[in-house]
Amino acid sequence: MNRRNFIWTLPGLGASIWLTGCATDPVTGKKSLVMMSKDQEVALDRQHSPHQFSEDYGISQDAGLNRYVADLGGRLAGQSHRPDMPYRFHAVNANYVNAYAFPGGSIATTRGIMLEMQSEDELAALLGHEIGHVNGRHYAERHAKSTLIGVLAATAGAAAASKRPQYGELAQLIGNLGGGALLAHYSRDNEREADALGMEYMARGGANPAGMVDLMNMLNSQSREKPGALELMFSTHPMSSERLANSQRALQSKYADAAKRPRQRERYMDNTSRLRALKPAIDAQQKGEAELNRKNFNEAEGHLRRALTQAPDDYTGLVLMAKTQMAMKRPNEAQPYLARAKAIYPTEAQASHLTGVTHLQLRQPDRALAAFSEYDQLLPGNPDTIFLKGYSREQMRDRKGAAQEYYRYLQMTKQGGQAQHAYSRLQGWGYVK
């Protein structure tokens, strides 16, 4: 199950969600049917946000950049309708252009979009918008609506069938190359409310709300210049001329005085200087990822080699090159890049998972199991890794150990080719009837 639909399909919610029933909307003060408590929102967040951060090549190791994002986000969150939520703000190492929020207050901005913004006010708009999604309880609303119209099972089955790779297609387990299949999709109504709330929190927090208009203009401009670069951003955050017009009207009326505040461009540039020094390498990585998605592996390899020449110790660049080598069926060539990535960022788990896949490609299940176990220590709870631990043990002819892992996997996921494989093995070995 991919995390784009995690709100709809997680075990452990069940009847307890129905018991939550109506709750008071923290923004409007009216009763709304959300069927999810604050504690459940936080629990879902804590279970799933670390996996999304890892999918995005981990939280930035630039401590100053993360502190800057966290300080600004915290200032805005303190002015929100839910200041008591356990907010966490991060910059993540993904190159695609986006930002996202989990329901318990974990919010991330990619380094890809941070390179496109030009002022602290734009960053405040981006973070304020995501805080707006948390305050509007948009995850919980979507879950309630989808449950009430009875589409949960159909959606879960369709998502699993379309996104889950078959067990034998190990190269596909290198990860979602687009970086965004785990993200939620919001409605236009959700986006309007998040825009309005973001501008409100910006004004309260001392930022210039004109940053929201600047942000939207930048995104629209980028979509014209690089049509594919913002595909994910606009699919998860639907853009429209109406949203821009609404923000412009609010700026000219409700926030006319706040719009006179000075723009904080210099402070933004100072705090993003180390990131901007990586821009040539990140540009090359973005080109490499685009070619990788098109399965133009030779072209991808060329772009990524140039990126690593410019930034040889960039974790994202190293992992992307490893993925390219794996896609080209060169697991031996992938391993040195993964080893270097792990040495540079030992607490980030993705490189360990990919190392395990390379060992399976090389028919070394014992080494694969060790790598997957290492990943599981760093970041427990990934169904793919649990399945692959079972698959590794199966290749080692450890039937009992494989059955235990497959059973664990089926407690988390029951759809798709991997689930069918796990169940058939348990059935064939006599563990289930």
Buried (B, 14 or more C-beta within 10 A) or exposed (E): BBBBBBBBBBEEBEEEBEEBEEBEBBBEEEEBBBBBBBEBBBBBBBBBBBBBBBBBBBBBBBEBBBEBBBEBBBBBBEBBBBEEBEBBBBBBBBBBBBBBBBBBBBBBBBBBBBBBBBBBBBBBBBBBBBBBBBBBBBBBBBBBBBBEEEEBEEBBBEBBEEBBBEBEEBBBBBBBBBBBBBBBEBEEEBBBBBBBBBBBBBBBBEBBBBBBBBBBBBBBEBBEEBEEBBBBBBBBBBBEEEBBEBBBEBBEEBBEEBBEBEBBBEBBEEBBEEBEEBBBBBBBBBBBBBBBEEEBBEBBBBBBBBBBEBBEEBBBBBBBBBBBBBBBEBBEBBBEBBBBBBEBBEEBBBBBBBBBBBBBBEEBBEBBBBBBBBBBEBBEEBBBBBBBBBBBBBBBEBBEBBBBBBBBBBEBBBBBBBBBBBBEBBEEBEBBE
